[in-house]
């Protein structure tokens, strides 16, 4: 988990810390997409949240959202993302996403290109 955080720290513009008191979280931010929101959050209990539904306010957000999904399909093939991904927020348990962490990081990093 520490390695994943350190990588997100390097490939994002900033890290936004969550406000939870029982379960902490952080969200890597790409300013070009949204200065205060992220496509994903990593929680201290090991869960990963992907917030595709938060990114539908304009064409730029939709473009980034859809590109992220395509990149995840390419680099984190085992991560199951449903067809209605644009409408929902996904939650993955650690055992579901940690084996795909390198692919998720690569997909997030490629969003900037």
C-alpha positions as CSV (number, residue, x, y, z in Angstrom):
1,X,0.0,0.0,0.0
2,X,2.8,2.4,0.8
3,X,4.4,1.8,-2.6
4,X,1.1,2.5,-4.3
5,X,0.7,5.7,-2.4
6,X,4.2,6.9,-3.3
7,X,3.6,6.2,-7.0
8,X,0.3,8.1,-6.9
9,X,2.1,10.9,-5.2
10,X,4.6,11.0,-8.2
11,X,2.1,10.8,-11.0
12,X,-0.6,13.1,-9.7
13,X,-0.7,16.8,-9.3
14,X,-1.6,16.5,-5.6
15,X,-3.1,14.1,-3.1
16,X,-6.4,15.0,-1.5
17,X,-7.0,13.5,1.9
18,X,-10.4,12.3,2.9
19,X,-12.4,13.4,5.9
20,X,-13.3,10.1,7.4
21,X,-12.7,9.6,11.1
22,X,-12.9,5.8,11.3
23,X,-11.6,5.0,7.8
24,X,-9.0,7.3,6.2
25,X,-8.6,7.8,2.5
26,X,-6.7,9.6,-0.2
27,X,-7.4,10.6,-3.7
28,X,-4.8,11.4,-6.4
29,X,-5.8,14.6,-8.3
30,X,-5.1,15.5,-11.9
31,X,-5.7,19.2,-12.2
32,X,-6.5,19.1,-15.9
33,X,-9.4,16.8,-15.1
34,X,-10.7,18.4,-11.8
35,X,-8.8,20.3,-9.1
36,X,-10.8,18.9,-6.2
37,X,-12.1,15.5,-7.4
38,X,-10.4,12.3,-8.4
39,X,-11.5,9.3,-10.4
40,X,-10.4,7.1,-7.5
41,X,-9.9,6.9,-3.8
42,X,-7.8,4.5,-1.8
43,X,-9.0,3.7,1.7
44,X,-7.1,2.7,4.8
45,X,-9.1,-0.5,5.1
46,X,-7.7,-1.6,1.7
47,X,-10.7,-0.8,-0.4
48,X,-10.5,1.1,-3.7
49,X,-13.3,3.3,-5.0
50,X,-13.7,4.5,-8.6
51,X,-16.0,7.4,-9.1
52,X,-16.8,7.3,-12.8
53,X,-20.3,8.8,-12.1
54,X,-18.7,12.0,-10.7
55,X,-17.3,12.9,-14.1
56,X,-20.1,13.8,-16.4
57,X,-20.3,17.6,-16.1
58,X,-18.6,18.5,-19.3
59,X,-17.0,16.9,-22.4
60,X,-13.5,17.1,-20.9
61,X,-14.6,15.1,-17.8
62,X,-16.4,12.5,-20.0
63,X,-13.3,12.2,-22.2
64,X,-11.0,11.5,-19.2
65,X,-13.6,9.2,-17.6
66,X,-14.0,7.1,-20.7
67,X,-10.2,7.1,-21.5
68,X,-9.5,5.9,-17.9
69,X,-11.9,3.0,-18.4
70,X,-10.3,2.0,-21.7
71,X,-6.8,2.2,-20.1
72,X,-8.0,0.0,-17.2
73,X,-9.3,-2.6,-19.7
74,X,-5.8,-2.5,-21.3
75,X,-3.6,-2.6,-18.2
76,X,-5.7,-4.0,-15.4
77,X,-7.6,-6.6,-17.4
78,X,-8.8,-8.7,-14.4
79,X,-10.5,-5.7,-12.8
80,X,-14.2,-6.1,-13.5
81,X,-15.8,-2.9,-14.6
82,X,-19.5,-3.2,-15.7
83,X,-20.9,-1.7,-18.8
84,X,-22.9,0.9,-16.8
85,X,-19.7,2.2,-15.3
86,X,-20.6,5.8,-16.3
87,X,-23.5,5.8,-13.9
88,X,-22.0,4.3,-10.7
89,X,-19.3,4.4,-8.2
90,X,-17.4,1.1,-7.9
91,X,-15.9,-0.4,-4.8
92,X,-13.2,-3.1,-4.9
93,X,-11.9,-5.1,-1.9
94,X,-8.1,-5.2,-1.5
95,X,-7.9,-8.8,-2.8
96,X,-9.7,-7.7,-6.0
97,X,-7.6,-4.7,-6.9
98,X,-4.2,-5.1,-5.3
99,X,-3.1,-7.8,-7.8
100,X,-4.0,-5.2,-10.5
101,X,-2.4,-2.3,-8.8
102,X,0.5,-1.8,-11.3
103,X,-2.1,-1.8,-14.1
104,X,-4.3,0.7,-12.3
105,X,-1.2,3.0,-11.7
106,X,-0.2,2.7,-15.3
107,X,-3.7,3.6,-16.5
108,X,-3.8,6.6,-14.2
109,X,-0.4,7.8,-15.3
110,X,-1.4,7.4,-19.0
111,X,-4.4,9.7,-18.5
112,X,-1.9,12.6,-18.5
113,X,-0.6,11.8,-22.0
